[in-house]
Amino acid sequence: MNMKKLLLMLPLALLAGCIENDIPYPRIPQNILSIAVEGESSAADIDDSQLTVTLHLGEDVDPKAVKFTEFAYSEGGTSSINLLEGTYNLSRPLTLTLSRFQDYEWTISAVQQIARYVTFSGQVGETVIDVPGRRVVLYVPSNIDRSTLTLASVKLGPEGHTELQPALEAGMMLDMTEPLEVRVTSFGETETWTIYVDVTEAIVTTTQAHGWVNVIWAYGAAPEDAVNGFEYRLSGAEQWTAVPESCVTHNGGAFYCYVPHLTPLSSYEVRATSGDNKGNPIEVTTGASELLPDASFDSWWLDGKVWSPWAEGGVPWWDTGNTGASTLGNSNVYPSDDTPSGMGKSAKLETRFVGIGAIGKLAAGSIFAGKFRKVDGTNGILDFGRLWTARPTRLRGYFKYTTAPINYASEEFQNLKGQPDTCQIWIALVDLDAPLEIRTNPRNRQLFDKNAPYVIAYGELSRGSDTRGWEMFEIPLEYRDTGRVPSYLLVTSAASKYGDYFTGGTGATLLVDDFSLDYDY
């Protein structure tokens, strides 16, 4: 090689030595898929968007020595901590990093709901337990001597793990003319609580009232050893009507009731009573009922391979997973002429394997109030819920079910293989700013949690055996707060209860028809 050619090639060699591999690595989010600890009171809340986990510890769990029993994360990733080894102090947040090409820092926190109570004989209303301020506040009538009050009940820490100083127990007589400081020691940690007993001139008070459609809920406070109850009347009427004792619940000096069989869109007054004493009246107005749209499931149209549960050109209210199932096969939710009345249509939901040969996955038939938003690979992203403000008391309808042995199961449900599949119908009222986003992809799965704080009321039906033809069902709604107004209604029916985890039995079939809502008790 001559010198001229060598000089020409030298800069090229130097340039090649400076070239860097600037092809970006793919961004594959690393998520915690499942996590559990010994003694948890409910399932953990996993938030993929904020990279946070909230654990719910039972009272018997020492927050400084928490043992994990389950910890699964995205396939192919690594974790900076193996949570399944040893115990962890969760009295403060714990951070760990999941990595695959990039790092994702997760924060794990724990909350512990401890049932605390302090009551005295003759107190008025409910005790106020101020956990952040470590205060207990309650009231007694002005004619009661506070220097000789009888302690009716006390619990200020986890059952079986708490020592009080001074020692307190039910039946003790205490001088409560001045606040009482109590040292509460649990799991080696000591807090100082203060118990205040004040007097009230009000013998009976109506504390709050809420109007539904055919029902009013009311709450009162009075001495616990009196005959306590409620009265109601149409606004402007002269005569008060006593609420039946069967509709009243007592909790010491606090009590509440429901008043059924009322007229929608009407104004009522309700008041608490204690013996011959009458509380302050509260005026409430009942609301209007709302009907479930298209709940007869008579209207359908076929768009290519996708059956849709609404008329062509109509306004959708229900939707299915057919858009996802049809990517690998045909719709597994479709209209049927088999109905409880022999007229119209019903919705038929099938669980089947969709795909070719071994390539595919289990698709559980489901129909829900909301919208199938888009396909995520072979998974789905759905919007659960439709706008709603009325407060029903139950969901009614008809269902017909044929079960099948579970022959497909995800890793976390392998123990269900061979058992009969279970269908499920559930209803929930929630307080959210938008429909609940559901994601079935295991890498970033997000499903409905009936114990989540946004849930106001919930009810469900599950069945793991064949019905005898069509059967009528009713699902009562259990409310966690009678005063919160919902923003969305969620109703879902599925041929396989664990279909969101691609677990179920091929051939399990659920038919549903003629859904309706009740608003009375």
C-alpha positions in Angstrom: 0.0 0.0 0.0 1.5 3.4 -1.0 1.8 6.3 1.4 -0.9 8.4 -0.3 -3.6 5.7 0.2 -2.5 5.1 3.8 -2.9 8.8 4.6 -6.4 8.8 3.0 -7.5 5.8 5.1 -6.2 7.0 8.4 -8.9 9.6 9.0 -11.6 7.1 8.1 -10.2 4.6 10.7 -10.1 7.3 13.4 -13.7 8.3 12.5 -14.9 4.7 12.7 -13.3 4.4 16.2 -15.5 7.3 17.4 -18.8 5.9 16.2 -21.1 5.1 19.2 -24.0 2.7 19.3 -26.8 5.3 19.8 -29.7 3.0 19.0 -32.0 3.5 22.0 -33.0 0.5 24.1 -36.7 -0.3 24.1 -38.7 1.1 27.0 -40.4 -1.9 28.7 -42.2 -0.8 31.9 -41.4 -3.0 34.8 -44.5 -3.5 37.0 -45.3 -5.4 40.2 -47.9 -7.9 39.1 -48.8 -9.4 42.5 -47.7 -8.8 46.1 -49.0 -10.1 49.4 -47.9 -10.2 53.1 -48.7 -12.4 56.0 -51.7 -11.2 58.0 -53.0 -8.7 55.4 -56.5 -7.5 55.9 -57.2 -7.1 52.1 -55.4 -7.3 48.8 -52.7 -4.8 48.1 -53.4 -1.7 45.9 -51.0 -1.6 42.9 -50.8 1.6 41.0 -48.8 1.1 37.8 -49.0 4.8 36.8 -47.5 6.1 40.0 -45.3 3.0 40.7 -46.7 2.6 44.2 -48.1 -0.3 46.3 -50.3 0.1 49.3 -50.4 -2.9 51.6 -53.3 -3.3 54.1 -52.0 -4.9 57.4 -54.2 -6.7 59.8 -54.1 -5.8 63.5 -51.9 -8.8 64.4 -49.1 -7.6 62.1 -46.1 -5.8 63.6 -45.4 -3.1 61.0 -41.7 -3.2 61.8 -41.5 -7.0 60.9 -43.6 -7.6 57.8 -43.1 -10.9 56.0 -43.9 -11.1 52.2 -45.6 -14.2 50.9 -46.0 -13.2 47.3 -43.9 -11.0 45.0 -44.2 -11.2 41.2 -43.1 -8.7 38.6 -42.7 -8.3 34.8 -41.1 -11.2 33.1 -37.4 -10.5 32.2 -36.9 -7.9 34.8 -34.8 -7.8 38.0 -35.5 -6.5 41.4 -33.1 -4.7 43.7 -34.7 -6.5 46.7 -35.9 -10.0 47.0 -38.9 -9.3 49.2 -39.5 -13.0 49.8 -36.4 -13.2 52.0 -36.5 -11.9 55.6 -38.8 -9.3 57.1 -39.2 -5.6 56.4 -39.9 -2.5 58.4 -42.9 -0.9 56.8 -43.6 1.7 59.5 -42.1 4.0 56.8 -42.2 3.6 53.0 -39.9 1.0 51.4 -38.4 1.6 47.9 -37.1 -0.9 45.4 -36.0 -0.8 41.8 -37.2 -3.0 39.0 -34.9 -3.0 36.0 -34.9 -4.0 32.4 -32.9 -1.6 30.1 -34.1 1.2 32.3 -34.8 1.5 36.1 -38.2 1.9 37.6 -38.3 2.9 41.3 -41.3 1.6 43.2 -42.5 2.7 46.6 -44.2 0.3 48.9 -46.2 1.6 51.8 -48.4 0.0 54.5 -51.5 1.1 56.2 -53.0 -0.6 59.3 -56.6 -0.1 60.2 -57.0 -0.6 63.9 -60.5 -0.7 65.5 -60.4 1.8 68.4 -63.2 2.6 70.7 -63.9 4.1 74.1 -67.5 4.4 75.4 -69.0 5.3 78.8 -72.4 4.4 80.2 -75.0 7.1 79.5 -73.0 8.9 76.8 -74.8 10.8 74.0 -74.0 9.9 70.5 -70.9 8.3 69.0 -67.4 8.7 70.3 -65.0 10.7 68.1 -61.7 8.9 67.6 -59.1 11.4 66.3 -56.2 9.2 65.2 -53.8 11.9 64.0 -54.4 14.0 67.1 -54.5 10.9 69.4 -57.7 12.2 71.0 -60.9 10.6 72.2 -63.9 12.9 72.5 -67.4 12.0 73.8 -70.3 13.7 75.4 -72.7 13.0 78.3 -75.9 14.8 79.4 -75.4 17.7 81.7 -77.3 16.0 84.5 -74.7 13.1 84.7 -71.9 13.3 87.3 -68.7 13.1 85.4 -66.7 12.2 88.5 -68.3 8.7 88.7 -68.6 7.6 85.0 -68.6 3.9 84.2 -66.3 2.8 81.4 -68.4 0.6 79.1 -65.7 -0.4 76.6 -62.1 0.5 75.6 -59.7 -0.5 72.9 -56.9 1.8 71.7 -54.6 -0.6 69.9 -54.3 -4.0 68.2 -56.1 -6.7 70.1 -53.8 -8.9 72.1 -50.8 -6.7 71.4 -51.6 -3.5 73.5 -50.9 -2.4 77.0 -52.6 0.6 78.6 -51.2 2.7 81.4 -53.2 3.3 83.5 -54.8 -0.1 83.0 -58.4 0.4 81.8 -61.1 -2.2 81.4 -64.9 -2.2 81.0 -66.8 -1.8 84.2 -64.3 0.6 85.9 -65.6 3.8 87.4 -63.5 6.8 86.5 -63.4 10.5 87.4 -63.6 12.2 84.0 -64.1 15.8 85.1 -60.6 16.4 83.7 -59.0 14.9 80.5 -57.4 11.5 81.1 -54.0 10.7 79.5 -53.4 7.1 78.6 -50.1 5.6 77.4 -50.7 3.0 74.7 -47.9 0.5 74.0 -48.1 -1.8 70.9 -45.3 -3.8 69.3 -42.8 -1.9 71.5 -43.9 1.6 70.4 -45.7 3.9 72.9 -48.2 6.7 72.1 -50.0 9.0 74.5 -53.7 9.4 73.9 -56.1 11.8 75.7 -59.7 11.0 76.6 -62.1 14.0 76.8 -65.6 13.8 78.3 -67.7 17.0 77.8 -71.3 17.7 78.6 -74.0 18.6 76.2 -77.4 20.3 76.8 -79.0 18.5 73.8 -80.8 15.4 74.8 -81.2 14.1 71.3 -79.8 15.4 68.0 -80.5 14.5 64.4 -77.0 14.5 63.0 -77.5 13.9 59.3 -80.1 12.6 56.7 -79.8 11.5 53.1 -82.5 11.2 50.5 -82.3 8.5 47.9 -85.2 7.6 45.5 -87.7 5.6 47.7 -85.6 5.6 50.8 -84.3 8.1 53.4 -81.3 7.4 55.7 -81.1 9.3 59.0 -78.6 9.4 61.9 -79.1 10.5 65.5 -77.4 10.9 68.9 -78.9 10.5 72.3 -78.2 8.8 75.7 -77.6 5.1 75.0 -79.8 4.0 77.9 -82.9 5.7 76.5 -85.5 4.6 74.0 -84.2 6.0 70.8 -85.7 6.1 67.4 -86.9 8.4 64.5 -90.0 10.0 63.1 -90.7 11.3 59.6 -93.4 13.2 57.6 -94.0 14.9 54.3 -92.8 18.4 54.5 -95.7 20.6 55.7 -97.8 17.8 57.1 -98.9 17.9 60.7 -98.7 14.2 61.6 -95.3 12.5 62.3 -94.9 8.8 61.7 -92.6 6.6 63.8 -90.0 4.7 61.9 -90.5 0.9 62.7 -87.9 -0.4 65.1 -87.0 -3.1 62.5 -85.5 -0.2 60.4 -83.4 1.2 63.2 -79.9 0.2 64.2 -78.4 1.1 67.6 -74.7 1.5 68.4 -74.6 2.8 72.0 -75.7 6.5 72.0 -75.4 6.6 68.2 -78.2 5.2 66.0 -79.5 5.3 62.5 -82.4 4.2 60.3 -83.7 3.8 56.8 -87.2 4.9 55.9 -88.5 2.8 53.0 -91.5 3.1 50.6 -91.3 6.8 50.0 -92.3 8.8 46.9 -89.6 9.9 44.5 -89.0 13.7 44.0 -90.7 14.5 47.2 -89.7 16.6 50.3 -89.7 15.0 53.7 -88.7 15.9 57.3 -87.0 13.4 59.6 -85.9 13.7 63.2 -84.4 11.6 65.9 -86.3 10.9 69.1 -85.2 9.8 72.6 -88.1 8.9 75.0 -90.4 12.0 74.9 -87.6 14.3 73.6 -87.6 15.3 69.9 -84.5 16.2 68.0 -84.0 18.8 65.3 -85.8 18.0 62.0 -83.8 17.8 58.8 -85.5 18.3 55.5 -84.4 16.0 52.6 -85.7 15.5 49.1 -85.9 12.1 47.4 -84.5 11.7 43.9 -85.6 10.2 40.6 -85.0 6.6 39.6 -82.9 5.8 36.5 -83.5 2.8 34.2 -80.8 0.5 32.9 -80.6 1.2 29.1 -81.0 -1.8 26.7 -81.1 -4.2 29.7 -83.4 -6.6 27.8 -80.4 -7.3 25.4 -82.7 -7.4 22.4 -80.7 -5.1 20.2 -77.6 -6.3 18.4 -75.7 -5.8 15.2 -72.9 -7.6 13.5 -69.9 -5.5 12.4 -67.7 -8.0 10.5 -66.9 -10.7 13.0 -67.8 -8.5 16.0 -71.3 -8.7 17.6 -72.2 -5.5 19.4 -75.0 -5.3 22.0 -76.8 -2.3 20.5 -78.7 -1.5 17.4 -76.8 -0.4 14.3 -76.5 3.4 14.4 -77.7 3.3 18.1 -76.0 4.7 21.2 -73.9 2.0 22.9 -74.3 1.5 26.7 -73.1 -2.1 27.0 -70.1 -3.6 25.4 -68.2 -6.9 25.3 -64.7 -8.3 24.8 -65.6 -9.3 21.3 -63.2 -6.8 19.7 -60.3 -8.6 21.5 -61.6 -12.1 20.9 -62.1 -11.5 17.2 -58.4 -10.7 16.7 -57.8 -14.5 17.0 -61.2 -15.9 16.3 -64.9 -15.1 16.3 -67.1 -13.3 18.8 -67.7 -15.2 22.0 -70.6 -12.9 23.1 -73.6 -12.8 20.8 -77.5 -12.8 20.8 -79.5 -15.9 21.6 -83.1 -16.8 21.0 -83.1 -18.7 24.3 -84.8 -16.3 26.7 -86.8 -16.7 30.0 -89.9 -15.3 28.4 -89.6 -17.1 25.0 -89.5 -13.7 23.3 -86.8 -11.3 22.2 -83.1 -12.0 22.6 -80.7 -12.7 25.5 -76.9 -12.2 25.7 -75.0 -15.5 25.4 -71.4 -15.4 26.9 -69.0 -18.3 26.1 -65.6 -19.1 27.4 -63.5 -20.6 24.7 -59.9 -20.8 23.4 -59.3 -18.4 20.5 -56.4 -18.9 18.1 -54.8 -21.5 15.8 -53.3 -24.6 17.3 -51.4 -23.7 20.5 -51.1 -20.0 19.4 -53.8 -18.0 21.2 -55.3 -17.7 24.6 -58.5 -18.3 26.6 -61.2 -15.7 26.0 -64.0 -15.5 28.7 -67.3 -14.2 27.5 -68.3 -11.0 29.3 -70.7 -8.1 28.8 -70.4 -4.9 30.8 -71.6 -1.3 31.2 -68.9 0.7 29.4 -66.7 0.6 26.3 -64.0 -1.7 24.9 -61.5 1.0 24.1 -58.7 -0.8 22.2 -56.7 -3.9 21.7 -53.3 -4.2 23.5 -51.6 -7.0 21.6 -53.9 -9.9 22.3 -55.2 -8.2 25.5 -57.7 -5.4 26.0 -58.1 -1.9 27.4 -61.6 -1.2 28.6 -63.5 1.6 30.2 -65.8 0.3 32.9 -68.8 2.3 33.9 -71.5 4.7 32.7 -72.4 8.1 34.2 -74.8 7.6 37.1 -76.1 9.5 40.2 -79.1 7.5 41.4 -78.7 5.1 44.3 -80.5 1.7 43.7 -80.9 -1.0 46.4 -80.5 -4.1 44.2 -80.0 -5.5 40.7 -82.5 -8.0 39.4 -82.5 -10.2 36.3 -82.3 -13.7 34.9 -79.4 -16.0 34.2 -78.7 -19.5 32.9 -75.4 -21.1 33.4 -73.5 -24.2 32.3 -70.2 -24.7 33.9 -67.1 -26.6 32.6 -63.9 -27.9 34.2 -61.2 -25.2 34.3 -58.6 -26.3 31.8 -56.7 -23.0 31.3 -55.1 -21.2 34.3 -52.6 -18.4 34.7 -49.7 -18.9 37.1 -51.5 -17.5 40.1 -54.5 -19.8 39.6 -53.0 -23.1 38.8 -54.7 -24.6 41.9 -58.1 -24.1 40.2 -57.3 -26.5 37.3 -59.9 -29.3 37.1 -62.4 -27.5 39.3 -65.8 -26.3 37.9 -65.7 -22.8 36.4 -67.6 -20.1 38.1 -69.7 -17.4 36.5 -70.1 -14.0 38.1 -72.5 -11.0 37.9 -71.6 -7.9 39.9 -72.7 -4.3 40.3 -70.9 -1.3 41.8 -71.4 2.4 42.4 -68.2 4.4 42.3 -67.0 7.9 42.8 -64.5 8.6 40.0 -63.8 11.5 37.6 -63.8 9.2 34.6 -64.7 5.6 33.7 -62.4 3.0 35.4 -59.7 1.9 33.0 -59.3 -1.9 32.9 -56.1 -3.5 31.5 -55.8 -7.3 31.1 -52.2 -7.3 29.9 -50.2 -9.1 32.7 -47.4 -6.6 32.2 -49.5 -3.6 33.4 -52.7 -5.3 34.6 -55.3 -3.1 36.3 -58.6 -4.6 37.3 -61.6 -3.6 39.4 -61.0 -3.8 43.2 -64.3 -4.0 45.2 -62.4 -2.8 48.3 -61.0 0.3 46.7 -61.8 3.7 48.3 -63.7 4.9 45.3 -66.3 2.1 45.7 -69.5 3.4 47.4 -71.6 0.3 47.1 -71.1 -3.3 45.8 -72.9 -6.6 45.3 -72.2 -9.8 43.4 -73.5 -13.2 42.5 -71.1 -16.2 41.8 -72.1 -19.7 40.8 -70.0 -22.7 40.1 -72.7 -25.2 39.1 -75.3 -25.5 36.4 -78.6 -23.8 36.8 -81.9 -25.6 36.3 -82.7 -23.6 33.2 -83.4 -19.9 33.6 -83.3 -18.7 37.2 -84.2 -15.2 38.5 -81.6 -13.5 40.6 -81.4 -10.4 42.8 -78.1 -8.8 44.0 -78.5 -6.5 47.0 -76.1 -3.5 47.1 -74.2 -3.1 50.3 -73.4 0.7 50.8 -70.3 1.8 52.7 -71.6 5.4 52.9 -75.2 6.4 52.5 -74.3 10.1 51.9 -71.9 9.8 49.0 -73.4 10.4 45.6 -72.0 8.1 42.9 -70.7 9.3 39.5 -70.5 6.0 37.7 -72.4 2.7 37.6 -70.6 -0.5 36.9 -72.4 -3.7 35.9 -70.6 -6.8 34.6 -71.5 -10.4 33.7 -68.8 -13.0 32.9 -68.9 -16.7 32.0 -65.6 -17.2 33.9 -65.0 -15.3 37.2 -61.2 -15.2 36.6 -61.4 -14.6 32.9 -59.4 -11.3 33.4 -56.5 -13.6 34.3 -57.2 -15.9 31.3 -58.3 -18.6 33.7 -61.5 -20.7 33.0 -63.1 -23.7 31.4 -63.6 -24.1 27.7 -67.3 -24.4 27.1 -68.6 -22.6 30.2 -71.6 -20.6 29.0 -73.7 -17.9 30.7 -76.9 -16.4 29.3 -78.3 -13.2 30.9 -81.5 -11.3 30.3 -83.9 -8.6 31.5 -81.7 -6.7 34.0 -83.4 -4.1 36.1 -82.8 -1.9 39.2 -84.8 -1.7 42.4 -84.8 1.5 44.5 -86.7 0.4 47.6 -86.2 -2.0 50.5 
